[in-house]
Amino acid sequence: MDVAERIRANPAHLPHGGADAPLVPAAPEGGGRMTLNLFFEERDDRWFPGDRHIRPLLRRMLLGKSWISGQRRVFLNLCAGLDRVGIPYRVNDYGYIRRHPAELACIIGRPFVLDWFQWKNPLLLGVAMYNHPVEASAHLHDLQTRTILVPCHWYADMCRPYWPHVEIWPVGIETDLWTPAPADQKSVDVLLYDKVRWEHDRFDAELIEPIRRQLEASGRTVELVRYGHYKEDDYKAALARCRSMVFLCEHESQGIACQQALASGVPVFAWDRGGPWQDPEYFPHRVRYEGGVSSVPYFDARCGMTFTDADSFVDGWSDFWSHVSAGDFAPRDYVMENLTLEKGALHYYTIAEAALQRQTG
């Protein structure tokens, strides 16, 4: 069963005296570990107090089941991992945390939560808080003492000049949901995953279409999926049909969708151009980080191969496909070794304990 299906709503004290919290999983029984206080919000109130809970319900009534955002997936998978290892937690219990200022507050969602009231607690922030520290100007001084999570090493290197207490934490993947399909169910050679976010028309002409033509010219069957335009069940079914995946994204801080493919036993040929962080909202006028980014920050030789542009795709494709055909890759082994729900939850708890001790010691 998917994590999202196991979430149930329970009453919670909210900062505006709002309605029931929409994201409260059943917490496991504790066994001597501290109870984590988790706070996750994807949206702020827009028109009146508490409407952030109503707007998604109206949207679902009008448009059907919504696409799960990356931030929400981080929260859901963390809760699922905590369930599995028996670590207790509360979700969005603002009343409790205000009555217990010595307890650690773990704010996973967006930074507007910091403005809802005067937080007196030690804080663990992230990983879905800010795209870059320059966005945190209103809270920059206070954040100098807080522990802040980011998903990978290159992102941490970019943030450390601004935030001294950065920790690296990737969320776990639900490996009993994302599993390999039998070989006889594979009917498509390549799943072409398009997560090109900026200058899409340019890269469609320079990268996506040339790759598609190259694949078809080499006799490979291709299925296309575009980020933000599918539901998880459809993506899971596509991975079950496909023997390999070509992953196209400028950079990733973790790359959950790619890791879901790896957990499904699908080897990946990834566009990993490197170079500076080129988010056009920041680069080059606000941020120039030249440390070298990656689209696959969690990846090794078991997972597949990488290329840097359309030419290097042509140069490397035959080698990649020969390894796929020979069964040389073992992408699920990498995920099971590094990125399970249990490992992610235990890692998070360890960071939380250290954050509490550092901020209160």
C-alpha positions in Angstrom: 0.0 0.0 0.0 1.3 3.5 -0.9 2.3 5.7 1.9 -0.3 8.3 0.9 -3.1 5.8 1.4 -2.0 5.1 5.0 -2.3 8.8 6.0 -5.3 9.5 8.1 -6.5 12.9 9.5 -6.7 13.4 13.3 -7.4 16.6 15.2 -4.4 18.9 15.7 -4.0 22.3 17.3 -3.3 24.8 14.6 -1.9 28.3 14.8 -5.1 30.0 13.6 -7.5 27.7 15.4 -8.2 26.0 12.1 -9.8 22.6 11.3 -8.3 19.1 11.4 -4.8 18.7 10.1 -4.9 16.8 6.8 -1.6 15.0 7.4 -1.5 13.1 10.6 -0.3 9.5 10.3 -1.0 7.0 13.1 2.1 7.2 15.3 3.8 4.0 16.6 4.3 3.2 20.2 7.5 4.6 21.5 10.3 2.5 23.1 12.4 5.0 25.0 13.1 7.3 22.1 12.0 10.9 22.1 8.9 11.7 20.2 9.6 13.8 17.1 7.5 16.9 16.6 7.0 17.1 12.8 5.6 20.1 11.0 4.7 20.0 7.3 2.8 22.6 5.4 2.8 22.9 1.6 0.8 26.2 1.5 0.0 29.2 3.6 -3.5 30.5 4.2 -4.6 32.8 1.3 -8.0 34.2 2.0 -9.0 33.3 5.5 -7.5 31.4 8.5 -7.5 27.6 7.8 -8.2 27.8 4.0 -5.0 26.0 3.2 -6.8 22.8 4.3 -9.9 23.5 2.2 -8.3 24.5 -1.1 -6.7 21.1 -1.7 -10.1 19.4 -1.0 -11.9 21.7 -3.5 -9.1 21.1 -6.1 -9.5 17.4 -5.7 -13.3 17.6 -6.1 -12.9 19.6 -9.3 -9.8 18.0 -10.8 -9.4 14.6 -9.2 -6.5 13.1 -7.3 -3.6 15.6 -7.2 0.0 15.0 -8.2 2.2 14.4 -5.2 4.8 17.2 -4.9 8.4 16.4 -4.1 8.0 18.1 -0.7 5.0 16.1 0.2 6.7 12.9 -0.9 9.6 13.7 1.5 7.2 14.1 4.4 5.2 10.9 3.6 8.3 8.8 3.2 9.8 10.1 6.4 6.6 9.2 8.3 6.5 5.7 6.7 10.1 5.1 7.7 9.5 6.3 11.3 6.6 3.9 11.5 8.7 1.0 10.4 11.5 1.6 12.9 9.1 2.4 15.7 10.0 6.0 16.3 7.0 8.0 17.6 6.1 11.4 16.3 3.4 14.1 16.3 2.3 16.0 13.2 1.4 19.7 13.1 0.6 19.9 16.8 1.3 23.6 17.2 -0.5 23.7 20.6 1.8 21.0 22.0 5.0 22.6 20.8 4.1 26.0 22.2 3.5 24.4 25.6 6.9 22.6 25.4 9.5 25.2 24.3 12.4 22.8 25.3 11.4 20.2 22.8 12.8 20.0 19.2 10.5 21.2 16.4 11.2 19.6 13.0 9.9 21.9 10.3 10.0 20.0 7.0 7.7 22.2 4.9 7.8 25.8 3.7 9.4 28.6 5.7 6.3 30.7 6.2 5.6 28.4 9.1 8.4 30.3 10.9 6.2 33.4 10.8 3.1 31.9 12.3 4.2 32.5 15.8 7.3 33.2 17.9 9.1 29.8 18.0 11.1 29.4 21.3 12.0 25.8 20.5 15.3 24.4 19.2 14.6 23.8 15.5 15.6 21.3 12.8 14.7 22.8 9.4 14.4 21.1 6.1 14.8 19.6 3.7 12.0 21.4 1.9 12.5 24.9 3.3 14.5 27.2 0.9 15.9 26.8 -2.6 18.9 28.8 -1.5 19.9 30.7 1.7 19.5 34.1 -0.1 15.8 33.4 0.2 16.1 33.4 4.0 17.0 37.0 4.5 14.1 37.6 7.0 15.4 34.8 9.2 19.1 34.7 8.3 20.4 35.8 11.7 18.3 33.3 13.6 19.2 30.5 11.2 22.9 30.8 12.0 22.2 28.8 15.2 19.7 26.3 13.7 20.4 22.9 12.2 19.3 22.9 8.6 18.9 19.8 6.4 19.7 19.6 2.7 19.5 16.5 0.5 23.0 16.0 -0.9 26.7 17.0 -0.7 26.8 19.5 -3.6 23.8 21.3 -2.1 25.4 21.4 1.3 28.6 22.8 -0.2 26.5 25.6 -1.8 24.7 26.5 1.5 27.5 26.2 4.1 29.0 29.7 3.4 25.6 31.1 4.7 24.6 28.4 7.2 27.2 26.9 9.5 25.1 24.0 10.8 24.1 22.1 7.6 23.5 18.4 7.7 23.0 16.1 4.7 19.9 13.9 4.7 18.2 12.1 1.8 14.8 10.7 2.4 14.3 6.9 2.0 12.5 5.3 -0.9 9.6 2.9 -0.4 11.3 -0.2 -1.7 8.4 -2.6 -1.2 6.3 -0.4 -3.5 8.9 0.3 -6.1 10.0 -3.2 -7.0 11.4 -4.9 -10.2 8.9 -6.3 -12.6 9.5 -9.7 -14.2 11.5 -9.6 -17.4 8.7 -11.1 -19.5 6.6 -8.1 -18.6 9.1 -5.7 -20.3 7.7 -4.5 -23.6 9.4 -1.1 -24.0 13.2 -0.6 -24.3 13.5 3.0 -22.9 11.5 5.3 -20.7 12.5 8.8 -21.6 12.0 10.9 -18.5 11.8 14.6 -19.3 12.4 16.8 -16.2 13.9 19.7 -18.1 12.6 22.7 -16.2 14.1 25.7 -17.8 14.4 26.7 -21.5 12.4 23.7 -22.4 11.9 24.6 -26.0 15.7 25.1 -26.4 16.5 21.7 -24.9 13.7 20.0 -26.7 15.5 20.9 -29.9 19.0 20.4 -28.7 18.7 17.4 -26.4 15.3 15.7 -26.0 14.4 15.2 -29.7 17.9 14.3 -30.8 18.0 11.6 -28.1 14.6 10.3 -29.1 15.6 10.2 -32.8 18.9 8.4 -31.9 17.0 5.8 -29.8 14.5 5.1 -32.6 17.2 5.0 -35.2 19.0 2.4 -33.2 15.8 0.3 -33.2 14.8 0.9 -29.6 11.2 1.4 -28.6 10.6 4.6 -26.5 8.0 5.8 -24.0 8.0 9.4 -22.8 7.0 10.8 -19.4 7.2 14.4 -18.4 7.7 15.6 -14.8 4.6 17.1 -13.3 2.3 15.6 -15.9 1.8 12.1 -14.5 0.4 10.3 -11.4 2.7 8.0 -9.4 0.7 4.9 -10.4 1.2 5.7 -14.1 4.9 6.2 -13.6 5.1 2.9 -11.7 3.3 1.1 -14.5 5.7 2.7 -17.0 8.7 1.5 -15.1 7.3 -2.0 -15.0 7.1 -1.9 -18.9 10.5 -0.5 -19.6 13.9 -2.1 -19.6 15.9 1.2 -19.0 15.4 4.9 -18.4 17.0 8.0 -19.9 16.8 10.7 -17.2 16.9 14.3 -18.3 17.2 17.0 -15.7 19.5 20.0 -15.2 20.3 19.1 -11.6 18.8 17.3 -8.6 19.2 17.8 -4.9 18.1 14.2 -4.4 16.2 12.9 -7.4 13.4 10.8 -5.9 11.8 9.8 -9.2 15.2 8.6 -10.5 15.7 6.6 -7.3 12.2 5.1 -7.7 13.3 3.8 -11.0 16.5 2.4 -9.5 14.5 0.7 -6.8 12.4 -0.8 -9.6 15.5 -2.4 -11.1 15.5 0.0 -14.0 19.1 1.1 -15.0 19.4 4.8 -15.8 21.4 6.7 -18.4 21.4 10.2 -16.9 22.1 13.6 -18.3 24.7 14.9 -15.8 26.0 18.1 -17.3 27.8 19.4 -14.1 29.0 23.0 -14.0 27.4 25.8 -12.0 23.9 25.8 -10.4 21.9 27.4 -13.2 18.4 28.0 -11.7 17.4 31.1 -13.7 15.7 32.6 -10.6 19.2 32.9 -9.0 21.8 32.5 -11.7 23.8 34.5 -12.6 22.5 37.7 -11.0 21.9 36.5 -7.4 23.9 33.3 -6.9 27.0 32.0 -8.6 27.8 28.6 -7.3 30.5 27.0 -9.4 31.2 23.9 -7.3 29.7 21.4 -9.7 26.1 20.2 -9.5 24.7 16.8 -10.4 21.4 15.4 -11.7 22.2 12.1 -9.9 23.8 12.9 -6.6 23.1 9.3 -5.3 24.4 7.0 -8.0 27.2 4.6 -8.7 28.3 2.1 -11.4 25.5 -0.3 -10.3 22.9 2.2 -11.2 23.8 2.9 -14.9 25.8 5.5 -16.7 25.9 9.3 -17.3 26.4 11.6 -20.3 26.9 15.4 -20.5 25.2 16.5 -23.8 23.6 15.1 -26.9 26.9 14.2 -28.5 28.1 12.2 -25.5 24.7 10.5 -25.4 25.4 9.2 -28.9 28.9 8.2 -27.9 27.8 6.3 -24.8 24.4 4.8 -25.7 25.7 1.6 -27.3 27.8 0.8 -24.3 25.0 1.5 -21.9 22.5 -0.6 -23.9 24.9 -3.5 -24.1 25.2 -3.5 -20.3 21.4 -3.4 -20.0 21.1 -6.3 -22.4 23.7 -8.3 -20.5 22.0 -7.6 -17.1 25.2 -6.0 -15.8 23.6 -3.3 -13.7 22.1 -3.8 -10.2 20.4 -0.5 -9.5 18.1 -1.8 -6.8 21.1 -3.1 -4.8 22.4 0.5 -4.5 19.0 1.7 -3.2 18.7 -1.1 -0.7 22.2 -0.4 0.6 21.8 3.4 0.9 18.2 4.7 0.5 15.6 2.5 2.2 12.8 4.1 4.3 14.3 2.6 7.5 17.8 4.0 6.8 16.4 7.4 6.1 14.3 7.4 9.2 17.1 6.3 11.5 19.4 8.9 10.0 16.9 11.6 10.5 16.4 10.6 14.1 20.2 10.7 14.7 20.4 14.2 13.3 17.4 15.3 15.4 19.0 14.0 18.6 22.3 15.8 17.8 20.4 19.0 16.8 18.6 19.1 20.1 21.8 18.5 22.1 23.7 21.2 20.2 21.0 23.8 20.6 20.3 23.2 24.2 23.7 22.0 25.5 
